[in-house]
Amino acid sequence: MPIISVIAPVGQLDPALVSSLQGAFGATGDALWLSPDEAAEFPVAAMPANLAEVRASVAPMKVDLNLVADGIRRKKLLIADMDSTMIGQECIDELAAEAGVGERVADITARAMNGELDFEGALLERVGLLRDLPAAVISQVIENRITFTTGGKTLVATMKANGAYAALVSGGFVQFTESVGAALGFDETRANRLLVANDRLTGDVARPILGREAKIEALMELSPDPADAIAVGDGANDLGMIDAAGMGVALHAKPVVAEAAKLRIDHGDLTALLFLQGYSRDEFVTP
């Protein structure tokens, strides 16, 4: 039986709102609270026709509303994007800021992530603008500019403690994913490699380029049954894996991605992915 998931920032989910939603959606059972005043869920007979309308009405209250389909909810694979998903930045934008071309690159990044530009072409154009940047800047950016998205360590640790495998699959660069993946507890990482010669960036990346299709291929390789996977991302190049996974989540995503994804988290942090899988807060593993 499908489940309506209701998630808000800690302490901000009003029980009266949950009761109202039960009535609006014709709930077929009582609400189960996964975390007091934060996350609740209840069963419904079928997908409500008014889901999008009600989702929009509760958005000003910073409430994330989703319909979770029938089936096994606790997934055996977490496959996650890195930039603006597991971390709060776009690594290429941070490198570009150091190279003095930050605004130009950030504009290209935003358009590419919203699906307005071809990913591969946009990547090569942006990387070309980094030519001759000292490679040592990468470690400086990691240390001084990169921040982890709230809840990421808990998401990875909790899923792994329950038998899941965690893969960080990025259209960014291995020079970042290796550090970020290790810090967050991922089992493996995949990404593009910035080419370096004489301790400076060459303005190019190794081939083949990892983009949308490579993310789908990684999902299929790591989870022969995509229904066993949860995928999370924010950009247009994540849409393929989001659509293919049993649970595909758009996290604080670009509009084109949020509209297309099966599930969307616009207000919560990465622990919301645990609530979507039916974990209660007292089951969370804090690393």
C-alpha positions in Angstrom: 0.0 0.0 0.0 1.4 3.4 -0.9 2.7 5.7 1.9 2.4 9.4 2.2 5.6 10.7 3.8 5.6 14.1 5.6 8.9 15.6 6.7 9.8 19.0 8.2 12.8 20.5 9.9 13.3 19.2 13.5 10.5 20.2 15.8 8.5 21.9 13.1 6.0 19.3 11.9 2.6 20.1 13.5 0.6 17.0 14.4 -2.6 18.9 13.4 -1.2 19.3 9.9 -0.6 15.6 9.7 -4.1 14.9 10.8 -5.4 17.3 8.2 -3.4 15.7 5.5 -4.7 12.3 6.5 -8.2 13.7 5.8 -7.2 15.4 2.6 -5.7 12.2 1.2 -8.2 9.7 2.6 -5.7 7.8 4.7 -6.4 4.1 5.2 -4.6 3.9 8.5 -3.1 5.8 11.5 -0.1 8.0 11.2 3.2 6.5 12.2 5.6 9.0 13.7 9.2 8.3 12.7 10.5 11.3 14.7 8.3 13.5 17.0 7.4 16.8 15.3 9.7 16.0 12.4 8.6 13.0 10.3 5.4 11.0 10.0 3.8 8.8 7.4 0.5 7.1 6.7 -1.0 4.7 4.1 -3.3 5.6 1.3 -5.3 3.4 -1.1 -3.7 5.0 -4.2 -1.8 8.0 -5.5 -3.9 11.1 -4.6 -4.9 13.2 -7.6 -4.3 16.3 -5.6 -0.7 15.5 -4.4 1.0 18.3 -6.3 -1.6 20.9 -5.2 -1.3 19.9 -1.5 2.6 19.8 -1.8 2.6 23.3 -3.0 0.3 24.5 -0.2 2.5 23.1 2.6 5.8 24.2 1.0 5.7 27.6 2.8 5.7 25.7 6.1 9.0 24.0 4.9 7.2 20.6 4.7 8.3 18.0 2.2 5.4 15.8 1.0 6.0 12.6 -1.0 4.2 9.5 -2.1 6.4 6.4 -1.5 5.4 3.5 -3.7 4.7 -0.1 -2.6 7.6 -2.5 -2.2 10.7 -3.0 -0.1 11.6 0.5 1.2 15.0 -0.1 2.8 17.4 -0.1 -0.1 20.6 -2.0 -0.5 22.4 0.6 -2.6 22.9 4.3 -2.1 24.1 6.0 -5.2 24.7 9.7 -4.8 25.8 12.8 -6.7 28.5 14.9 -5.0 28.3 18.5 -6.0 25.4 20.4 -4.4 24.2 17.1 -3.0 26.7 15.5 -0.6 28.6 18.7 -0.4 27.3 22.3 -0.5 29.4 23.5 -3.4 30.1 22.9 -7.1 33.8 22.0 -7.0 34.5 23.4 -10.5 33.0 26.7 -9.4 35.3 26.9 -6.4 38.4 26.1 -8.6 37.2 28.8 -11.1 37.0 31.3 -8.3 40.6 30.7 -7.5 41.5 31.0 -11.2 39.7 34.4 -11.4 36.9 33.1 -13.8 34.4 32.3 -11.1 31.3 34.1 -12.4 31.8 32.9 -16.0 32.1 29.3 -14.9 29.3 29.5 -12.3 26.9 30.7 -15.0 27.8 27.8 -17.3 27.4 25.3 -14.3 24.0 26.6 -13.4 22.7 26.3 -17.0 24.2 22.8 -17.4 22.7 21.6 -14.2 19.3 22.9 -15.2 19.5 21.0 -18.5 20.0 24.0 -20.7 23.4 22.9 -22.0 25.0 19.7 -23.1 26.8 18.3 -20.0 29.9 17.1 -21.8 30.4 20.3 -23.8 29.8 22.5 -20.8 32.3 20.5 -18.7 35.0 20.8 -21.3 34.4 24.5 -21.7 34.6 25.1 -18.0 37.7 22.9 -17.5 39.4 24.7 -20.3 39.1 28.0 -18.4 41.1 26.3 -15.5 44.2 25.8 -17.7 47.5 26.5 -15.9 45.9 26.7 -12.5 48.4 25.2 -10.0 47.3 21.7 -9.0 48.0 22.5 -5.4 44.9 24.7 -5.4 42.7 21.6 -5.4 43.8 20.6 -1.9 43.4 24.2 -0.7 39.8 24.3 -2.1 39.0 21.0 -0.3 40.3 22.3 3.0 39.0 25.8 2.9 35.9 25.9 0.6 34.1 22.5 0.8 31.4 21.8 3.3 29.4 18.6 3.8 25.6 18.7 3.5 23.9 18.2 6.8 22.9 14.6 7.4 25.2 13.0 4.8 27.4 11.1 7.3 24.4 9.8 9.1 22.7 8.7 5.9 25.7 6.7 4.7 26.5 5.2 8.2 22.9 4.2 8.8 22.4 2.5 5.4 25.8 0.7 5.6 24.9 -0.5 9.1 21.8 -2.1 7.6 23.7 -3.9 4.8 23.7 -1.3 2.1 26.6 -0.4 -0.3 27.3 3.3 -0.8 28.7 4.8 -4.1 29.5 8.4 -4.8 29.2 8.9 -8.6 29.9 12.4 -9.8 30.3 14.3 -13.0 33.0 16.2 -11.1 36.5 15.1 -10.4 38.2 12.2 -8.6 40.6 14.7 -7.0 37.5 15.8 -4.9 35.5 12.6 -4.8 38.3 10.5 -3.3 38.6 13.0 -0.3 34.8 13.6 0.1 33.9 9.9 -0.3 36.5 8.8 2.3 35.3 11.5 4.8 31.6 10.5 4.4 32.2 6.8 4.5 31.3 5.8 0.9 32.5 2.4 -0.3 33.6 3.6 -3.7 33.7 6.7 -5.8 33.6 7.4 -9.5 34.2 10.7 -11.3 36.2 12.4 -14.1 39.9 13.1 -13.7 41.4 16.5 -14.2 44.6 16.2 -16.2 47.7 17.6 -14.7 51.1 18.3 -16.2 54.1 20.0 -14.6 52.0 20.5 -11.4 49.4 22.5 -13.3 45.9 21.8 -14.8 46.1 21.2 -18.5 42.6 22.5 -19.1 41.3 19.0 -20.0 39.9 15.8 -18.4 40.6 12.1 -19.1 38.3 10.2 -21.4 35.8 8.8 -21.4 33.8 11.6 -19.7 31.5 10.5 -16.9 28.1 12.1 -17.4 24.5 11.1 -17.3 24.8 7.7 -19.0 27.7 6.7 -16.9 25.7 7.3 -13.7 22.9 5.1 -15.0 25.5 2.4 -15.9 27.0 2.6 -12.4 23.5 2.1 -10.9 22.8 -0.9 -13.1 26.3 -2.4 -12.4 26.1 -2.0 -8.6 22.4 -3.0 -8.3 21.2 -5.5 -11.0 17.7 -4.8 -9.6 17.4 -1.0 -9.7 14.4 -1.4 -7.3 16.9 -2.1 -4.6 18.6 1.3 -5.0 18.0 4.8 -3.8 19.6 7.6 -5.9 20.0 11.2 -5.0 21.1 14.2 -7.0 20.3 17.8 -7.9 21.2 18.4 -11.5 20.0 17.4 -15.0 22.8 14.9 -15.4 21.4 13.0 -12.4 17.9 12.5 -13.9 18.7 9.2 -15.6 19.8 7.5 -12.4 17.0 9.2 -10.4 14.5 7.8 -12.8 16.0 4.3 -12.9 16.3 3.8 -9.2 13.6 2.3 -7.0 13.7 5.5 -5.0 14.9 8.5 -7.0 15.3 11.7 -4.9 15.8 15.2 -6.1 17.5 17.1 -3.2 17.2 20.9 -3.2 17.3 20.4 -7.0 17.1 22.6 -10.0 13.5 23.1 -11.2 13.7 20.8 -14.2 15.0 18.0 -11.9 12.5 18.6 -9.0 9.6 18.5 -11.4 10.7 15.2 -13.0 11.9 13.2 -10.0 9.7 10.6 -8.3 10.6 12.0 -4.9 11.8 15.5 -3.9 13.2 17.0 -0.7 13.1 20.8 -0.9 13.5 21.6 2.7 15.0 18.8 4.7 18.6 17.5 4.9 20.0 14.2 3.8 18.5 12.3 6.7 15.2 12.8 4.9 16.3 9.9 2.7 16.2 7.7 5.7 12.7 8.8 6.6 11.6 8.0 3.1 12.9 4.5 3.6 10.9 4.1 6.8 13.8 4.5 9.3 12.9 6.2 12.6 15.2 8.7 14.1 16.1 6.3 17.0 17.5 3.9 14.3 19.9 6.5 12.9 23.6 5.7 13.2 25.7 8.7 14.1 29.4 8.2 12.9 
